[in-house]
Amino acid sequence: MRELIDRVIDRVPDYKTFFTVDELNQMSYDLAEKHSDIVETFEFGNSKEGEKIIGLKIGKGSKNALVFGLPHPNEPIGTMTIDHLINQLVEDEEFRNSLDYTWYIIKAWDVDGARKNEGWYKGPYNLYNYARNFYRPAGFLQVDWTFPIEYKNLKFDKPIPETKAMMDLIDEIKPTFIYSLHNAGFGGAYWYISKEVREVFDDFIKAANKQNIPVHYGEPEAPYCEEFAPAIYKELKISDEYDYLEKYGNEHPEKEIEVGTCSADYAGTRYDSCTLVTELPYFYDKRIDDKSESDITRKEAIKNSIEYSESLDKYLIESMKISKPYLAEKNVYKLALEAFTDLEEVHSATLKMIEEDEKYNKTATVAEKFDNSLVTKFYSMLSLGLIVRMNEEEMKKLDKNSEAYKILEGEFKKSEIKLKELSEYLEENMDYSVVPIKRLVSVQLECGLALAYYLDK
């Protein structure tokens, strides 16, 4: 097994850019035509905007494995991982037969969102270009957060077309192993897994170390993450957020949660499927894995982060009020911003948590301080990118001499200036590098194969 995994990883190409949706589709059709005895294409479903989504079926194993890319459309590392995986499954018979799986593969689950990110897929890879061309849908329009759920007072049953297609596929194949190919933007490697399979945890860390990818020792993605081991967390479910909000004073969490649950929860509950997520960064600064002590407490670091986020949210909300009369109701950038700002209840719960839990009185590590002070600002750039694109989207439809155009143009320019200023600040205060795609693919694929082999054998 180890020899086969090493062989597959050694063959990862030196990818320079990310594939577009059209490129991914064409390669699927070409592969199925060339290897019709091994590869089969199937119509997975249709997107919200009516685009056909295709899937690939490879192998004839007794168990089923489900792999999907672009559950979030700003996260294309997984599409490159899939590209190499399917080529190795097709070309290396020994590797294909070493795993008793039939592989069901969706290269681009959120195709609509992916097309809205293609402005940065080919580079240049810097903070400004990423943020300026960034798009991520509001939660209730996300393909992997609109699975139905009933939990306490929360009831969600509005799966979007892409989610319904995945539900149907999961119900049909009842997968043993699911690889949900997400990635982060800035930081280091960390993992989510739906079962505490400790036998593979060392494999995950070693895979990252081998490629000189730092392990993320900053703050977890959400304050309610349950840690199995450093940087390895139990897969998040929407019920975790509900319980967190309820624990820290919100009497009606269901009013704050406008989404459903995820594929890992859906498949795990029904079919005992094991889901893995390997989060990897585009950008790296050495401070993200520095566990030495900083000069402030963890509580102070988190408070500073929340204060900054709230100040930016205030600007975004005020600017959106000015633009709103001239925006289409279904402007996707507006919907995303409305979902990602004004998180007063979430911030209140976090502030209550850090006051009650003694561990936040300890001195923050350099990684934790860096995460709260600078990585927070990196993710704030993305909201500024969204508001720039929100106004830009409507300006395209208007007469340049109209009052509506001039008002939107004013907000567009203000937000673009703030985006550039924040980008310049981060360029000055971060010593970051761009992580080569080959190394990211190598880590993601090696981690996935380690778990796939374990579950198989």
For each residue, the residues with C-beta under 8 A, 3 or more apart:
1: 4 5 98 453 457
2: 5 6
3: 6 7
4: 1 7 8 94 95 98
5: 1 2 8 9 446 449 450 453
6: 2 3 9 10
7: 3 4 10 11 92 95
8: 4 5 11 12 84 88 92 95 445 449
9: 5 6 12 442 445 446
10: 6 7
11: 7 8 84 88
12: 8 9 15 84 438 441 442 445
13: 84 438
14: 436 438
15: 12 18 80 437 438 441
16: 437
17: 121 122 123 437
18: 15 76 77 79 80 121 122 437
19: 23 24 27 76 79 80 83 121
20: 23 24 114 115 118 121
21: 24 25 108 111 114 115 118
22: 25 26
23: 19 20 26 27
24: 19 20 21 27 28 79 83 107 108
25: 21 22 28 29 54 107 108
26: 22 23 29 30
27: 19 23 24 30 31 83
28: 24 25 31 32 41 54 56 107
29: 25 26 32 33 41 54
30: 26 27 33 34
31: 27 28 34 35 39 56 86 87 90
32: 28 29 35 36 39 40 41 56
33: 29 30 36
34: 30 31
35: 31 32 38 39 90
36: 32 33 39 40
37:
38: 35 58 59 89 90 96
39: 31 32 35 36 56 57 58 86 90
40: 32 36 56 57 58
41: 28 29 32 54 55 56 57
42: 54 55 56 57
43: 52 53 54 55
44: 53 54 55 106 165 169
45: 53 161 162 164 165 166 168
46: 50 51 52 53 161 165
47: 50 51 52 53 110 111 112 161 162
48: 112 141 160 161 162
49: 112
50: 46 47
51: 46 47 111 112
52: 43 46 47
53: 43 44 45 46 47 106 108 109 111 162 165
54: 25 28 29 41 42 43 44 107
55: 41 42 43 44 104 105 106 169
56: 28 31 32 39 40 41 42 86 103 104 105 106 107
57: 39 40 41 42 102 103 104 105
58: 38 39 40 86 89 90 96 102 103 105
59: 38 89 96 99 101 102 103
60: 102
61: 64 65 99 100 101 102 103
62: 100 102
63: 100 101 102 175 176 177 455 456
64: 61 101 102 104 173 174 175 176
65: 61 99 101 102 103 104 175 176 177 178 179 452
66: 104 105 106 169 170 173 175 177 178 179 267 273
67: 82 85 103 104 105 106 178 179 181 448
68: 71 78 105 106 107 109 166 179 180 181 263
69: 76 78 79 81 82 106 107 108 109 181
70: 73 75 76 78 79 107 108 109 110 111 113 114 181
71: 68 75 109 110 142 143 144 180 181 182 263
72: 75 110 113 136 142 144 182
73: 70 76 110 112 113 114 116 117 135 136 137
74: 113 117 134 135 136 185
75: 70 71 72 78 181 182 183
76: 18 19 69 70 73 79 80 114 117 121 183
77: 18 80 81 181 183 280 282 437 440 441 444
78: 68 69 70 75 81 82 181 182 183 444
79: 18 19 24 69 70 76 82 83 107 108 181
80: 15 18 19 76 77 83 84 437 440 441
81: 69 77 78 84 85 181 441 444 445 448
82: 67 69 78 79 85 86 105 107 181
83: 19 24 27 79 80 86 87 107
84: 8 11 12 13 80 81 87 88 441 445
85: 67 81 82 88 89 105 445 448
86: 31 39 56 58 82 83 89 90 103 105
87: 31 83 84 90 91
88: 8 11 84 85 91 92 95 96
89: 38 58 59 85 86 92 95 96 103
90: 31 35 38 39 58 86 87 96
91: 87 88
92: 7 8 88 89 95 96
93: 96 97
94: 4 97 98
95: 4 7 8 88 89 92 98 99
96: 38 58 59 88 89 90 92 93 99
97: 93 94
98: 1 4 94 95 453
99: 59 61 65 95 96 452 453 456
100: 61 62 63 456
101: 59 61 63 64 65 176 177 452 456
102: 57 58 59 60 61 62 63 64 65 173
103: 56 57 58 59 61 65 67 86 89
104: 55 56 57 64 65 66 67 169 173 175
105: 55 56 57 58 66 67 68 82 85 86
106: 44 53 55 56 66 67 68 69 109 166
107: 24 25 28 54 56 68 69 70 79 82 83
108: 21 24 25 53 69 70 79 111 114
109: 53 68 69 70 71 106 143 144 162 166
110: 47 70 71 72 73 113 114 137 142 143 162
111: 21 47 51 53 70 108 114 115
112: 47 48 49 51 73 115 116
113: 70 72 73 74 110 116 117 135 136 137
114: 20 21 70 73 76 108 110 111 117 118
115: 20 21 111 112 118
116: 73 112 113 135 332
117: 73 74 76 113 114 120 121 133 134 135
118: 20 21 114 115 121 122 133
119: 129 132 133
120: 117 123 125 129 130 132 133 134
121: 17 18 19 20 76 117 118
122: 17 18 118
123: 17 120 129
124: 129
125: 120 129 130 282 434
126: 129 130 427 434
127: 130 131 283 378 381 423 426 427 430 432
128: 131 132 381 419 420 423
129: 119 120 123 124 125 126 132 133
130: 120 125 126 127 133 134 185 282
131: 127 128 134 381 382 384 385 419 423
132: 119 120 128 129 385 388 419
133: 117 118 119 120 129 130 385
134: 74 117 120 130 131 382 385 386
135: 73 74 113 116 117 332 333 336 386 389
136: 72 73 74 113 142 336 382 386
137: 73 110 113 141 142 332 335 336
138: 141 142 258 332 335 336 338 339 340
139: 142 145 146 258 259 339
140: 145 146 158 258 259 339
141: 48 137 138 146 160 332 335
142: 71 72 110 136 137 138 139 145 146 259
143: 71 109 110 146 160 162 163 166
144: 71 72 109 147 163 166 180 262 263
145: 139 140 142 238 259 260 261 262
146: 139 140 141 142 143 156 158 159 160 163 259 260
147: 144 159 163 166 167 260 261 262 263 265 266
148: 156 157 158 159 260 261 266
149: 154 155 156 238 239 260 261 265
150: 154 155 156
151: 154 238 239 242 261
152: 239 242 246 253 254
153: 252 253 254
154: 149 150 151 238 239 242 253 254 257
155: 149 150 254
156: 146 148 149 150 238 257 259 260 261
157: 148 260
158: 140 146 148 260
159: 146 147 148 163 164 167 260
160: 48 141 143 146 163 164
161: 45 46 47 48 164 165
162: 45 47 48 53 109 110 143 165 166
163: 143 144 146 147 159 160 166 167 260
164: 45 159 160 161 167 168
165: 44 45 46 53 161 162 168 169
166: 45 68 106 109 143 144 147 162 163 169 170 263
167: 147 159 163 164 170 171 266
168: 45 164 165 171 172
169: 44 55 66 104 165 166 172 173
170: 66 166 167 173 174 175 263 266 267 270 271 273
171: 167 168 174 270
172: 168 169
173: 64 66 102 104 169 170
174: 64 170 171 270 271 273
175: 63 64 65 66 104 170 178 267 271 273
176: 63 64 65 101 273 274 455 456
177: 63 65 66 101 273 274 276 451 452 455 456
178: 65 66 67 175 263 264 267 273 274 275 276
179: 65 66 67 68 275 276 448 451 452
180: 68 71 144 262 263 264 275 276 277
181: 67 68 69 70 71 75 77 78 79 81 82 277 278 444
182: 71 72 75 78 277 278 279
183: 75 76 77 78 278 279 280 281 282 440 444
184: 187 190 216 221 279 280 281
185: 74 130 281 282 283 378 379 382
186: 281 282 283 284 285 288 375 378 379 432
187: 184 190 214 216 218 281 284 288 371 375
188: 208 213 214 215 216 217 218 231 281 284 288 289
189: 204 208 213 214 215 216 231 278 279 280 281 443
190: 184 187 215 216 220 221 231 232 233 279
191: 204 231 232 233 276 277 278 279 447
192: 233 234 235 236 264 275 276 277 279
193: 196 197 228 232 233 234 235 274 275 276 277 451
194: 234 235 264 268 273 274 275 276
195: 268 274
196: 193 228 234
197: 193 200 201 274 451 454 455
198: 201 228 229
199: 454
200: 197 203 204 447 450 451 454
201: 197 198 204 205 228 229 232
202: 205 206
203: 200 206 207 446 447 450
204: 189 191 200 201 207 208 232 278 447 450
205: 201 202 208 209 215 231
206: 202 203 209 210
207: 203 204 210 211 442 443 446 447 450
208: 188 189 204 205 211 213 214 215 443
209: 205 206 212 213 215
210: 206 207 442 443 446
211: 207 208 439 440 442 443
212: 209 439
213: 188 189 208 209 280 281 284 435 439 440 443
214: 187 188 189 208 284 286 288 289
215: 188 189 190 205 208 209 230 231 289
216: 184 187 188 189 190 231 279 281 288 289 367
217: 188 230 231 288 289 290 291 365 367 368
218: 187 188 288 365 367 368 370 371 372 375
219: 223 302 368 371 372
220: 190 223 225 227 233
221: 184 190 225 233 236 279
222: 225 236 240 241 244
223: 219 220 244 349 350 353
224: 236 240 241 243 244
225: 220 221 222 233 234 236
226: 233 234 240
227: 220 230 232 233 234
228: 193 196 198 201 232 233 234
229: 198 201 232
230: 215 217 227
231: 188 189 190 191 205 215 216 217
232: 190 191 193 201 204 227 228 229
233: 190 191 192 193 220 221 225 226 227 228 236
234: 192 193 194 196 225 226 227 228
235: 192 193 194 262 264 265 268 275 277
236: 192 221 222 224 225 233 240 241 262
237: 240 261 262 264 265
238: 145 149 151 154 156 241 242 257 259 260 261 262 265
239: 149 151 152 154 242 243 261 265
240: 222 224 226 236 237 243 244
241: 222 224 236 238 244 245 253 257
242: 151 152 154 238 239 245 246 253 254 257
243: 224 239 240 246 247
244: 222 223 224 240 241 247 248 349
245: 241 242 248 250 253 256 257 345 346 349
246: 152 242 243 250 251 253
247: 243 244 349
248: 244 245 348 349 350 352 353
249: 348 349 352
250: 245 246 253 256 345 348 349
251: 246
252: 153 255 256
253: 152 153 154 241 242 245 246 250 256 257
254: 152 153 154 155 242 257
255: 252
256: 245 250 252 253 345 346
257: 154 156 238 241 242 245 253 254
258: 138 139 140 339
259: 139 140 142 145 146 156 238
260: 145 146 147 148 149 156 157 158 159 163 238
261: 145 147 148 149 151 156 237 238 239 265 266
262: 144 145 147 180 235 236 237 238 265 266
263: 68 71 144 147 166 170 178 180 266 267 275
264: 178 180 192 194 235 237 267 268 273 275 277
265: 147 149 235 237 238 239 261 262 268 269
266: 147 148 167 170 261 262 263 269 270
267: 66 170 175 178 263 264 270 271 273 275
268: 194 195 235 264 265 271 272 273 274 275
269: 265 266
270: 170 171 174 266 267 273
271: 170 174 175 267 268
272: 268
273: 66 170 174 175 176 177 178 194 264 267 268 270
274: 176 177 178 193 194 195 197 268 451 455
275: 178 179 180 192 193 194 235 263 264 267 268
276: 177 178 179 180 191 192 193 194 447 448 451
277: 180 181 182 191 192 193 235 264
278: 181 182 183 189 191 204 443 444 447 448
279: 182 183 184 189 190 191 192 216 221
280: 77 183 184 189 213 435 440 443 444
281: 183 184 185 186 187 188 189 213 216 284 288 435
282: 77 125 130 183 185 186 434 435
283: 127 185 186 378 432 433 434 435
284: 186 187 188 213 214 281 288 432 433 434 435
285: 186 288 370 374 430 431 432 433
286: 214 289 290 431
287: 290 366 367 370
288: 186 187 188 214 216 217 218 281 284 285 367 370 371 375
289: 188 214 215 216 217 286 367
290: 217 286 287 365 366 367 370
291: 217 365 366 367
292: 365 366
293: 363 364 365 366
294: 301 363 364 365 366 368 369
295: 369
296: 300 301 304 363 364 369
297: 300 301 360 361 362 363 364
298: 301 302 354 359 360 361 362 363 364 368
299: 302 303 354 355 360 361
300: 296 297 303 304 364
301: 294 296 297 298 304 305 364 368 369 371 372 373
302: 219 298 299 305 306 350 354 360 372
303: 299 300 306 307 351 354
304: 296 300 301 307 308 372 373
305: 301 302 308 309 372 373 376
306: 302 303 309 310 347 350 351
307: 303 304 310 311
308: 304 305 311 312 376 377 380
309: 305 306 312 313 343 347 376 380
310: 306 307 313 314 347
311: 307 308 314 315
312: 308 309 315 316 380 383 384
313: 309 310 316 317 341 342 343
314: 310 311 317 318
315: 311 312 318 319 418
316: 312 313 319 320 337 341 383 384 387
317: 313 314 320 321 341 342
318: 314 315 321 322
319: 315 316 322 323 387 411 414 415
320: 316 317 323 324 334 337 338 341 387 390
321: 317 318 324
322: 318 319 407 410 411
323: 319 320 326 327 334 390 391 394 407 408 411
324: 320 321 327 334
325: 404
326: 323 394 398 404 407 408
327: 323 324 331 334 390 394
328: 331 334 393 394
329:
330: 335
331: 327 328 334 335 390 393 394
332: 116 135 137 138 141 335 336
333: 135 336 337 386 387 389 390 393
334: 320 323 324 327 328 331 337 338 390
335: 137 138 141 330 331 332 338 339
336: 135 136 137 138 332 333 339 340 386
337: 316 320 333 334 340 341 383 386 387 390
338: 138 320 334 335 341 342
339: 138 139 140 258 335 336
340: 138 336 337 343 383 386
341: 313 316 317 320 337 338 383
342: 313 317 338
343: 309 313 340 346 347
344: 347 348
345: 245 250 256 348 349
346: 245 256 343 349 350
347: 306 309 310 343 344 350 351
348: 248 249 250 344 345 351 352
349: 223 244 245 247 248 249 250 345 346 352 353
350: 223 248 302 306 346 347 353 354
351: 303 306 347 348 354 355
352: 248 249 348 349 355 356
353: 223 248 349 350 356 357 360
354: 298 299 302 303 350 351 357 360
355: 299 351 352 360
356: 352 353
357: 353 354 360
358: 361 362
359: 298 362
360: 297 298 299 302 353 354 355 357
361: 297 298 299 358
362: 297 298 358 359
363: 293 294 296 297 298
364: 293 294 296 297 298 300 301 368 369 372
365: 217 218 290 291 292 293 294 368 369
366: 287 290 291 292 293 294 369 370
367: 216 217 218 287 288 289 290 291 370 371
368: 217 218 219 294 298 301 364 365 371 372
369: 294 295 296 301 364 365 366 372 373
370: 218 285 287 288 290 366 367 373 374 375
371: 187 218 219 288 301 367 368 374 375 376
372: 218 219 301 302 304 305 364 368 369 375 376
373: 301 304 305 369 370 376 377
374: 285 370 371 377 378 426 429 430
375: 186 187 218 288 370 371 372 378 379
376: 305 308 309 371 372 373 379 380
377: 308 373 374 380 381 422 425 426
378: 127 185 186 283 374 375 381 382 426 430
379: 185 186 375 376 382 383
380: 308 309 312 376 377 383 384 422
381: 127 128 131 377 378 384 385 419 422 423 426
382: 131 134 136 185 378 379 385 386
383: 312 316 337 340 341 379 380 386 387
384: 131 312 316 380 381 387 388 415 418 419 422
385: 131 132 133 134 381 382 388 389 419
386: 134 135 136 333 336 337 340 382 383 389 390
387: 316 319 320 333 337 383 384 390 391 411 415
388: 132 384 385 391 392 412 415 416 419
389: 135 333 385 386 392 393
390: 320 323 327 331 333 334 337 386 387 393 394
391: 323 387 388 394 395 408 409 411 412 415
392: 388 389 395 396 412
393: 328 331 333 389 390 396 397
394: 323 326 327 328 331 390 391 397 398 404 408
395: 391 392 398 405 408 409 412
396: 392 393
397: 393 394
398: 326 394 395 402 404 405 408
399: 402 405
400: 405
401: 405
402: 398 399 405 406
403: 406 407
404: 325 326 394 398 407 408
405: 395 398 399 400 401 402 408 409
406: 402 403 409 410
407: 322 323 326 403 404 410 411
408: 323 326 391 394 395 398 404 405 411 412
409: 391 395 405 406 412 413
410: 322 406 407 413 414
411: 319 322 323 387 391 407 408 414 415
412: 388 391 392 395 408 409 415 416
413: 409 410 416 417
414: 319 410 411 417 418
415: 319 384 387 388 391 411 412 418 419
416: 388 412 413 419 420
417: 413 414 420 421
418: 315 384 414 415 421 422
419: 128 131 132 381 384 385 388 415 416 422 423
420: 128 416 417 423 424
421: 417 418 424 425
422: 377 380 381 384 418 419 425 426
423: 127 128 131 381 419 420 426 427
424: 420 421 427 428
425: 377 421 422 428 429
426: 127 374 377 378 381 422 423 429 430
427: 126 127 423 424 430
428: 424 425
429: 374 425 426
430: 127 285 374 378 426 427
431: 285 286
432: 127 186 283 284 285
433: 283 284 285
434: 125 126 282 283 284
435: 213 280 281 282 283 284 439 440
436: 14 439 440
437: 15 16 17 18 77 80 440 441
438: 12 13 14 15 441 442
439: 211 212 213 435 436 442 443
440: 77 80 183 211 213 280 435 436 437 443 444
441: 12 15 77 80 81 84 437 438 444 445
442: 9 12 207 210 211 438 439 445 446
443: 189 207 208 210 211 213 278 280 439 440 446 447
444: 77 78 81 181 183 278 280 440 441 447 448
445: 8 9 12 81 84 85 441 442 448 449
446: 5 9 203 207 210 442 443 449 450
447: 191 200 203 204 207 276 278 443 444 450 451
448: 67 81 85 179 276 278 444 445 451 452
449: 5 8 445 446 452 453
450: 5 200 203 204 207 446 447 453 454
451: 177 179 193 197 200 274 276 447 448 454 455
452: 65 99 101 177 179 448 449 455 456
453: 1 5 98 99 449 450 456 457
454: 197 199 200 450 451 457
455: 63 176 177 197 274 451 452
456: 63 99 100 101 176 177 452 453
457: 1 453 454
